[in-house]
Amino acid sequence: MNIAIIGSGLTGSLAAISLAKVGCNIDLYERLSYEELVDRDRCYAITHSSRKILEKNGIWSNIVSHLIPFQYLNVIDYDLNNKVQFITDDLSLEDSKYIAVGWIADHKKIMSAILDYISILDNINKIPTSVIPNKNNYDLIVAADGSNSTTKKILKKPSFEFSYDQVCITAKVLLRGIKSNEAFEILSSEGPFAVLPLGGDLFQIICSQSKKNASQILNLPKSSFLDYLSTILPDGIIADTIINETKSYPIKFLLNYSFHSGKYIFLGETSHIFHPVGGQGLNLCWRDVNSLTKIASSPILTNYKWLIPIMYSLSRLFDVLSISILTDCLVRYSRSNSNLFYIPRLFIFFILRKSITARKIIINIMTNGI
């Protein structure tokens, strides 16, 4: 099968590898250089669903040395002073063997590892251009060119989207009073924020704030920003030093009305973007890749290639919709000051603290999708 993939970011590149591994001939279209693709100051939470996909494609061993594992995930309801801790014992028996609830990945390291892996595969042809491929030359065209997809604009495919009244502030910070193998997801009325380990005392802070507060925070001098972090971090954790420039980006929700159009398939952030709470972004994109590969490699569809985009859309519908609803509800739940949520919030954390079954269900959804 001849497939064109537009975009060689983390989603497009993994799609190229995965589809090439099942015998497809891939033309990988990318307008950016290797350096431009790699040079992004960003990190991701990697779950066991992604670990399984990377293992299946023979690339896990190339990437795992670049990942920072964490054995503890602390979820805190800041306003109600409630906390639950997820540990490796809460994982399934298979996942717990890896002695990690999840991993944190630096973009530069995993992007370069994946691009280097592509270079050794004979059936991936890299085409450095921004030109959209001629659909008559391919059985399928996979658009993985991101949230501002040129492909979608040319095809005039609309999405349901809105902006949260929030900005995401990120910074790499040296912290004291925290273990190097634990991560935090903190829910507060200002918006959720995460503390992710990057090795040693270095952590990535990902903080959601209202647009008004964010503009004030971003204008703080470094010493004042560190003081601010120390007020919102869990008790006993102190922000010592900012390692890089504090950055921000708006938070939006985007969901395509359809994940395909004719022989075009919209993959990853070309078709869905959700709030970063829960760290589902890249993992959901890579589950897109896994579903597409399973369908494209099915011998039943060899003579019915026109069915592949339809089958792909149907296969991804439940997982994507479920994660979109869960993440959006979690954001609204955490920001609500309504007394209507007070008892449910207390009850949820009580059940999670007391019931390993409840923790197993939640951690399985977080790590393996729905």
C-alpha positions in Angstrom: 0.0 0.0 0.0 1.3 3.5 -0.9 0.7 6.1 1.8 1.6 9.7 2.0 2.1 11.2 5.5 2.0 15.0 5.8 4.0 16.1 8.8 6.9 14.3 10.6 6.4 15.5 14.2 6.1 12.9 16.9 2.7 11.6 15.5 3.6 11.7 11.8 7.0 10.1 12.4 5.6 7.3 14.5 2.9 6.7 11.9 5.6 6.4 9.2 7.5 3.9 11.3 4.5 1.9 12.3 3.0 1.7 8.8 6.4 0.9 7.2 6.8 -2.0 9.7 3.7 -3.6 8.3 4.9 -3.3 4.7 3.5 0.0 3.5 5.5 2.3 1.3 5.7 5.7 2.9 6.3 9.1 1.5 6.9 11.4 4.4 6.2 15.1 3.6 7.8 17.7 5.9 8.6 21.4 5.3 10.7 21.8 8.5 14.3 20.8 8.8 15.6 18.1 11.3 16.8 20.9 13.6 13.5 22.7 13.5 11.6 19.5 14.3 13.9 18.7 17.2 14.4 22.2 18.7 11.3 22.5 20.8 11.3 23.2 24.6 8.5 20.8 25.6 8.0 17.7 27.6 5.4 14.9 27.6 3.9 12.3 30.0 4.3 8.9 28.4 1.9 6.2 29.6 1.9 2.4 29.3 -0.3 2.6 26.2 2.5 4.5 24.5 5.1 2.1 25.9 3.3 -0.8 24.3 3.0 0.9 21.0 6.7 1.8 20.9 7.6 -1.8 21.9 5.5 -3.2 19.2 7.3 -1.0 16.7 10.8 -1.9 18.0 11.6 1.6 19.0 11.1 1.4 22.8 14.7 0.3 23.4 15.9 3.4 21.4 13.8 5.8 23.6 13.6 4.4 27.1 17.1 5.6 28.1 15.9 9.2 27.3 12.9 8.9 29.6 12.5 9.8 33.3 10.3 7.2 35.1 8.2 8.1 38.0 6.8 5.6 40.6 4.4 7.9 42.4 1.6 10.0 41.0 0.1 12.3 43.5 -3.3 13.8 42.7 -4.3 16.7 44.9 -7.5 18.6 45.3 -5.9 21.8 46.5 -9.0 23.7 47.6 -10.3 20.8 49.7 -6.9 19.6 50.9 -7.5 16.1 49.6 -4.8 13.8 48.2 -4.6 10.4 46.6 -1.4 8.7 45.6 -1.2 6.2 42.7 1.7 3.7 42.8 3.0 0.9 40.6 1.0 -1.6 42.7 -2.2 0.1 41.3 -1.2 -0.9 37.7 -2.1 -4.1 36.0 0.2 -7.0 36.6 1.8 -6.6 33.2 2.4 -2.9 33.5 3.6 -3.1 37.1 6.7 -5.1 35.9 8.1 -1.9 34.5 8.3 -0.3 37.9 6.9 3.0 36.7 3.5 4.6 36.8 4.7 6.5 33.7 7.6 8.4 32.2 8.4 12.0 31.3 10.0 12.6 27.9 11.9 15.6 26.7 10.9 16.6 23.2 14.4 17.1 21.9 15.6 13.7 23.0 12.7 11.5 21.8 12.1 13.5 18.6 15.8 13.0 17.5 15.7 9.3 18.5 12.5 8.7 16.4 13.9 10.7 13.4 17.1 8.8 13.5 15.2 5.5 13.5 13.3 6.6 10.4 16.6 7.0 8.6 17.3 3.3 8.8 14.0 2.1 7.2 14.2 1.6 3.5 10.5 2.0 2.7 10.2 5.5 4.1 11.0 8.2 1.6 11.4 11.7 3.2 10.2 14.5 0.9 11.3 18.0 2.2 8.5 20.1 0.9 5.3 22.0 2.0 3.5 20.9 -1.2 0.4 18.8 -0.5 0.8 15.3 -2.2 -1.3 14.4 -5.2 -4.0 12.1 -3.9 -4.1 10.1 -7.2 -0.6 8.8 -6.4 -1.6 7.2 -3.1 -4.0 4.7 -1.6 -4.2 6.8 1.6 -3.0 10.3 2.7 -2.5 10.8 6.4 -2.6 14.4 7.6 -0.5 14.7 10.8 0.5 18.4 10.3 -0.9 19.6 13.6 -3.5 21.9 15.0 -3.0 24.5 12.2 -3.2 21.9 9.6 -2.7 23.2 6.0 -4.3 20.0 4.7 -7.5 20.6 6.7 -7.6 24.2 5.5 -7.2 23.2 1.8 -9.9 20.5 2.2 -12.1 23.0 4.1 -12.8 20.6 6.9 -14.2 22.3 10.0 -13.7 21.4 13.6 -15.6 22.1 16.8 -13.3 24.3 18.9 -13.2 26.8 21.7 -10.6 28.5 23.8 -10.5 28.0 27.6 -10.2 31.3 29.5 -6.8 30.0 30.6 -3.1 30.2 29.7 -0.6 27.4 30.3 2.6 28.6 31.9 5.6 26.3 31.7 9.1 26.4 33.2 11.9 24.1 34.2 12.7 24.6 37.9 15.0 23.1 40.5 12.9 22.0 43.5 13.7 21.0 47.1 11.7 18.8 49.3 10.4 16.5 46.6 11.4 13.0 45.5 13.0 12.6 42.0 10.6 9.7 41.2 7.2 11.4 41.9 4.9 13.5 39.8 2.0 15.7 40.9 -1.3 16.6 39.2 -2.9 19.4 41.3 -6.5 20.5 40.9 -7.3 24.1 42.0 -9.8 26.8 41.3 -7.3 28.7 39.2 -6.9 25.6 37.0 -4.9 22.3 37.1 -1.2 22.3 37.2 1.4 19.5 37.1 4.9 18.9 38.5 6.8 16.5 36.3 10.3 15.0 37.1 13.1 15.6 34.6 15.9 13.9 36.6 17.5 14.8 39.9 16.1 18.0 41.4 14.9 19.3 38.0 11.2 19.4 37.3 8.9 20.8 34.7 6.1 23.0 36.0 3.0 23.2 33.8 0.6 25.6 35.4 -2.9 26.7 34.1 -3.9 30.2 35.0 -6.6 32.6 34.0 -5.5 35.0 31.2 -5.6 37.9 33.6 -3.5 36.2 36.3 -1.1 34.7 33.7 -0.1 38.1 32.3 0.8 39.3 35.8 2.7 36.1 36.6 4.7 36.2 33.4 5.8 39.8 34.1 7.2 38.8 37.6 11.0 38.9 38.1 12.5 35.5 38.5 12.8 35.8 42.3 9.1 36.8 42.6 8.1 34.0 40.3 9.9 31.5 42.5 8.2 32.9 45.5 4.8 32.5 43.7 5.6 28.9 42.9 6.4 28.1 46.5 2.9 29.3 47.5 1.1 27.0 45.1 3.3 24.0 45.3 2.4 21.3 47.9 3.6 21.8 51.5 7.3 21.2 51.9 8.3 21.7 48.3 10.4 24.8 47.6 11.2 26.3 44.2 15.0 27.1 44.1 16.0 28.1 40.6 14.5 28.7 37.2 16.5 26.9 34.6 15.0 28.2 31.4 12.8 31.1 30.3 9.2 30.9 31.5 6.9 30.3 28.5 3.2 30.3 27.9 0.6 29.2 25.4 -3.2 29.5 25.2 -5.2 26.4 26.0 -7.9 25.3 23.5 -10.2 22.5 22.7 -10.4 21.1 19.2 -12.3 18.1 17.9 -12.9 17.3 14.2 -16.4 16.6 13.1 -14.9 13.7 11.1 -11.5 11.9 11.4 -11.4 11.3 7.6 -12.4 12.8 4.3 -12.3 10.4 1.3 -8.8 8.9 1.3 -7.5 11.5 3.8 -7.1 10.5 7.4 -6.6 13.2 10.1 -4.2 12.0 12.8 -3.2 13.3 16.2 -3.5 17.1 16.8 -4.8 17.5 13.3 -8.1 16.0 14.6 -8.1 16.6 18.4 -6.5 18.9 21.0 -7.6 18.9 24.7 -6.6 20.5 27.9 -3.2 19.2 29.1 -4.6 18.0 32.4 -4.0 14.3 32.8 -1.2 14.3 30.2 -3.2 12.5 27.6 -2.2 14.5 24.5 0.7 12.6 22.9 -0.6 9.3 24.2 -3.9 9.8 22.5 -2.1 10.7 19.3 0.0 7.6 19.4 -3.1 5.5 20.0 -4.4 7.0 16.8 -1.3 5.6 15.1 -1.8 2.2 16.6 -5.4 2.0 15.4 -4.6 3.1 11.9 -1.8 0.6 11.6 -4.0 -2.3 12.8 -6.7 -1.4 10.2 -4.3 -0.7 7.3 -2.5 -4.0 7.9 -5.8 -6.1 7.9 -5.7 -8.6 5.1 -9.5 -8.3 4.9 -9.3 -4.7 3.7 -6.6 -5.4 1.0 -9.1 -5.1 -1.8 -11.3 -2.5 0.0 -8.8 0.3 0.8 -11.6 2.9 0.5 -13.0 1.4 3.8 -9.8 2.1 5.8 -10.5 5.8 6.6 -14.1 4.9 7.6 -13.0 2.0 9.8 -10.3 4.2 11.3 -12.8 7.0 12.2 -15.1 4.4 13.8 -12.3 2.8 15.8 -11.1 6.1 17.3 -14.5 7.6 18.1 -15.1 6.2 21.6 -11.5 6.7 22.9 -11.2 10.3 21.6 -14.7 11.4 22.7 -14.3 9.8 26.1 -11.0 11.5 26.8 -12.3 14.8 25.5 -15.3 14.7 27.9 -13.2 13.4 30.9 -10.5 16.1 30.5 -13.0 18.9 30.0 -15.1 17.8 33.0 -12.0 17.5 35.1 -11.0 21.1 34.3 -14.5 22.4 35.0 -14.7 20.3 38.2 -11.4 21.6 39.6 -12.2 25.2 38.8 -15.7 25.2 40.3 -16.4 26.8 43.6 -19.9 25.5 43.7 -21.1 23.8 46.9 -22.8 21.3 44.6 -19.4 19.7 43.9 -18.2 19.8 47.5 -19.6 16.4 48.7 -18.9 14.6 45.4 -15.3 15.8 45.5 -14.8 14.6 49.0 -16.5 11.3 48.2 -14.4 10.6 45.1 -11.1 11.1 46.9 -12.3 9.1 49.9 -13.1 6.1 47.5 -9.8 6.4 45.7 -7.8 6.5 49.0 -9.7 3.5 50.4 -10.2 1.3 47.3 -7.4 -0.2 45.4 -10.0 -1.4 42.8 -11.1 2.2 42.2 -7.4 3.3 41.8 -6.8 0.5 39.4 -9.7 1.5 37.2 -8.7 5.2 37.2 -5.0 4.5 36.6 -5.8 2.0 33.8 -7.9 4.7 32.0 -5.1 7.2 32.5 -2.4 4.9 31.3 -4.1 2.7 28.6 -7.0 4.8 27.4 -10.6 3.8 27.0 
